[in-house]
C-alpha cells in the first residue's frame, strides 16, 4: 500500500475519482473504480448497502477484475470484499507507522464491524498496544467484539477516545461521533467510515488538526469530514511515503481515508503473484 500510494501521488497511476451511483439515498450505492498501474490494470465493482446493517448480509460486497496492460488480456476475477477490508486497514497501518508516536500504547476503536477487526489486526503490526478500547452504537456488538478479541468495551465514544494514542473511526455515522476536544495532544486518528459528501464522523475541532488524505481530489468530492468542516489538507499519504512531505508524529493528526482503486489493484496483483500468474504475456 505504501508503494501503491507513493506511485499514485507521484502521478504514476491512471485513475479517475470513483463513480458512485445512488440507488436509494442513505441505503444503497454502487461504485465503479478503475485504475491502470504499470503492467496491470483493473476495475473494482463495489456495492455499499448501509441498509444491510444488522441483517447478517455484508454492507460491502465487491468484485475485482485484473488485466494485463500490455495486451488487454484478463488475468483474474476475484471476490473483492476481503481485499477491501484488508487493504483499507493496511493503508491505515502504513499511515499510522509514519504519523503516530512510537510510544503509542492505547488504541480506541469506534465501530465494531469488519473494519474494526481488520484495523486491530493491521495496526497491531506497526505499534504495540497494551490497551484496546471498543465502542459501538450497538452495545451488544461491542461486548461481543470485546469477548472475541480480548479487549475492553466502553460505554461512550468519549470513554474510548480520552487518553488514546491511536483512534479508528469505522462507522456509517451521518453526524460526528468524535469530538476534537477529546483527543490528546499528539494522538493519531484513522477516519475510514462515512465516505459520503454529506456524512461525517469527526467534528470541526478534530478536523482542524493536521489532515492527511489518500487522494486530495477524491477527498474534496467524497469526504464529508473534509468538506463540511472546510478542512485544510496537509498532504496525501503517498507524499509522506515518498518523502516529498514531512511526517508530523509530534502533531495531532487525522488520516481521512476514502479508498482508492489503485489500492485494490495493488492488492489483487499480490493475489495473482502468489498464484504464479505473472502479468507478462
Secondary structure as UniProt FT lines:
FT   HELIX           2..9
FT   TURN            10..11
FT   STRAND          19..24
FT   TURN            25..27
FT   STRAND          28..37
FT   TURN            38..39
FT   STRAND          40..48
FT   HELIX           50..52
FT   TURN            53..56
FT   STRAND          60..68
FT   TURN            69..71
FT   STRAND          74..79
FT   HELIX           81..99
FT   TURN            102..103
FT   STRAND          106..110
FT   HELIX           114..123
FT   TURN            124..126
FT   STRAND          131..135
FT   HELIX           139..149
FT   STRAND          152..153
FT   HELIX           157..161
FT   TURN            162..163
FT   STRAND          166..169
FT   HELIX           180..182
FT   TURN            185..186
FT   STRAND          188..191
FT   TURN            197..198
FT   TURN            204..205
FT   HELIX           206..208
FT   STRAND          210..213
FT   HELIX           216..222
FT   HELIX           224..229
FT   STRAND          233..236
FT   HELIX           237..242
FT   TURN            249..250
FT   STRAND          253..256
FT   HELIX           261..274
FT   TURN            275..276
//
